[in-house]
Structure formats: C-alpha cells, structure tokens
Amino acid sequence: MFNPYIKDFPALKQTVNGKRLIYLDNAATTQKPQTVIDALTAYYSRDNANPHRGAYALSVRATELYEAARETVREFIGAGSTREIVFTKSATESLNLLAYSYGMSTVQEGDEIVVSIAEHHSNLVPWQQVAAAKKAKLVYLYLDENGMIPEQEIETKISQKAKIVSVTHASNVLGGMSPMESIVKKAHEVGAVIIADLTQSIAHRKLDVAKLDLDFAVFSGHKMYAPMGIGVLYGKEKYLEQMTPFLYGGDMIEAVAEQSATFAPLPQKFEAGTQNVEAAVGLSAAIQYIQTIGFDQIQRIEKPLIQYALQRLSENPYLTLVGNPDPEDRTGVISFNVKEVHPHDVASILDADGICIRSGHHCAHPLMTYLGQTATARISLCFYNTEEDIDRLAESLKHVRRWLGLGSE
Ligand SMILES: Cc1ncc(COP(=O)(O)O)c(C=O)c1O
C-alpha cells in the first residue's frame, strides 16, 4: 500500500547491499524528515550564535528559536508552563538529573523506589545509585506472561514506603504499554512522586502530562524524528523549584561571588553551559511534522501494521515471539527469536538483505534475566513502515536458518 510519508525521509530512499533499505529500528532512533534537516540547515546558515548571552541580532534570534522550541514542547505534551520544560541531552540525562537532584535529597534510609522489571538501564541504574547511597530499597513491578504489569503488582508493591515510582510507559523490548493511570493513582495515594519514561511512547500516542497527572516525565528527541543530543525533562513547577541544580556553571546562575552563587529561575537553573540549540530547533520542527500528520493518522497506520507484523511473524514455525502477542495496547516494538540462531546472526543476515533490525539485550539486563533470555531480535515500527517492509522481513527471516546450515527454512 502506498505510504505518502516515505518521501519525506531522505535516508529511506537509499539501497543497502543492492536492496531498498528497510528500516525497522525506530525504537533505537528514528530517521529524520526533510523538514527537520532543513530546520538545522537554516539555523546554521543564518541564526547560529550562543543564545542568552549576546546583545546582537544573531544571538537574539538563537535565543528566540531556542525558547520557541521550549514552547512547542510545552504545548505538545500539555504542560502548564515553559518553566516546567527543561532541555537536557537525552532521556538518560533527564533521569540522572532526577536521580541526583530529586532522589538524593528526598530518599532516606528505609524508603522505597519503585520501578518495573521492564526498565531500560537509564531508568534503573541511576535509581540503584540513589538506593545504595541512601540505604533505600529498589522494588520491582514484575510482568505477567504477556509482558504486562498486572494491577495486582501495582496494588501490592507501591506501599507507604515508596517515595519515588519511576516506570516506563512502553517497553523498549516487549512493546507492552504500562497501565499509567493506575500507577499514577497508586503512587499519589501513598504520597510518592511518579516519573514516567515516555521515551518509547512519545512518538506514537498523544500524551498529556497534566491530564495524566505526572510529576515528572522524560523523553529523547532522536526517537521522535528529531536530532540526537536533545532530551526533555518535564517536571511540575513545585518540585523543580525545590530541587537543587544538577550541573553547575555558566547560564544557570543569577549572581556569583567568590565563595557562593545564587541560581537562575526555572528552567535555566537546570541548563548549565551552552545548550544544543540546533537540536532544540530540530525537535521543534519534528514536533510540527508529527502534528501535521496527527496522532490519529499515525495510529491509523501503525495499528494495522503492528497486527500485520505479528501475524506474519507468527507464520514462521521457527520463530518465537517474546512479549505481548496482543496487537492492542502495545507499540510497534516486537521482540522474537529464531530457533537455534543467535539474534546477532539474525540481524547480520537481514542486513545482507538491506533490512535494519536490532539484536541483543536492549539495555535491559534485568528484564532479559527475568524472561530467561540472553538476547532477542527486535523490530520496531513507525508510520513510515509498510506491509511491504514486513513482507520483505518475513521472506528474509525464512532463509536465516538455511544460511547457517541448519537445514530447512
Ligand atoms: C524506554 C527507554 N528509556 C530510556 C532510553 C534512553 O534513551 P537515550 O539513550 O536517548 O537517553 C531508551 C533508549 O532506548 C528507552 O528505550
């Protein structure tokens, strides 16, 4: 079926190993539309200067573009104020900021920090550091056989001892969506703050941080068609106000004396040093691009595609799906294994056919251990993928075992 959006992505027009490129690694990073590339070129061709510092025209323009990007993000996620939008370099940095600036000062001995077993290391290792430093306990929400967090886990694991609940909205391995409303409700009932890692859902669903009543949320630009090197931390103003800065230096101060300093108001307090202005401009362009298509349309394309992919993959008798088999309430992240073949071999063989997929532990060691897997192969779909991409994948997968001398297809 004709997909009108492929033409917007120059990288998708190439061939690899003589075959049309099929890009199925969108959970790792997405390709960039021409409008984002053009926004970067325009910025560097005309407006590049250090923002917030110069009194001259270019610096003023760079400042205006940077702050306009913040407003675009604010509106996109439904935050109440641009003071609640902090630019970081990635979701990872946003989570470290929260661990160090919020976690280290609020968590005390005997407290609990709740995460799910499906967390990416970036929403896990920082909390391990806080728990170890504060003699607190890291408590896990485990998954059911379909890779989903059961309500029972939420009810029993988020206790009065919980100070922070930090959970991914969508798994980067299994594709399942977390029941965020229930988690938020329970976290607030026990007086904990809720942090949502939106990194794998932000490009696929309309999200509203205020409606969801999230205390903090994080995501990376590069998984939503924007450049690498820009991430977002959303935080309710009342929490960000009380937090100490994470990084210190230029731009985040109000006044500096020989022995002390006072800090700039939000959000500059958390943006030390020269920021990635061009990537913020690119993020703004990416959001505008997403909004032009609209999440209804994105869902209209992605939902049947996910269903089609699950069906085509399940036709292969040597292939085992890992994760949620239900096409509803999941993203286009689909993990699988081919019998007797290491996922790295699967990925390499598909690469020879011009197909990009991921293989490995997906930065989720505890999840892999929990699932009894060492690694999986993973595809991740988005709205520029097509049924033809899936057909090419399914055909290629049929030959993987034969290539390795394992007999039949
Ligand atoms: C669910 C989730 N959270 C966080 C991250 C970290 O993102 P980044 O590497 O852009 O900081 C990833 C990256 O794959 C992810 O999938």
The ligand as a Tripos MOL2 file, in Angstrom:
@<TRIPOS>MOLECULE
LIG
   16    16     1     0     0
SMALL
NO_CHARGES

@<TRIPOS>ATOM
      1 C1         12.4090    3.1420   27.3750 C.3       1 LIG1
      2 C2         13.7030    3.8850   27.1960 C.ar      1 LIG1
      3 N1         14.0840    4.7710   28.1210 N.ar      1 LIG1
      4 C3         15.2130    5.4660   28.0010 C.ar      1 LIG1
      5 C4         16.0560    5.2960   26.9310 C.ar      1 LIG1
      6 C5         17.3090    6.0940   26.8460 C.3       1 LIG1
      7 O1         17.2730    6.9460   25.7450 O.3       1 LIG1
      8 P1         18.5860    7.7660   25.3530 P.3       1 LIG1
      9 O2         19.6410    6.7600   25.0370 O.co2     1 LIG1
     10 O3         18.1620    8.5640   24.1790 O.co2     1 LIG1
     11 O4         18.9440    8.5960   26.5230 O.co2     1 LIG1
     12 C6         15.7090    4.3750   25.9320 C.ar      1 LIG1
     13 C7         16.5850    4.1390   24.7780 C.2       1 LIG1
     14 O5         16.4520    3.1970   24.0450 O.2       1 LIG1
     15 C8         14.4950    3.6600   26.0600 C.ar      1 LIG1
     16 O6         14.0920    2.7880   25.1450 O.3       1 LIG1
@<TRIPOS>BOND
     1     1     2 1
     2     2     3 ar
     3     2    15 ar
     4     3     4 ar
     5     4     5 ar
     6     5     6 1
     7     5    12 ar
     8     6     7 1
     9     7     8 1
    10     8     9 2
    11     8    10 1
    12     8    11 1
    13    12    13 1
    14    12    15 ar
    15    13    14 2
    16    15    16 1
@<TRIPOS>SUBSTRUCTURE
     1 LIG1         1 GROUP 0 **** ****
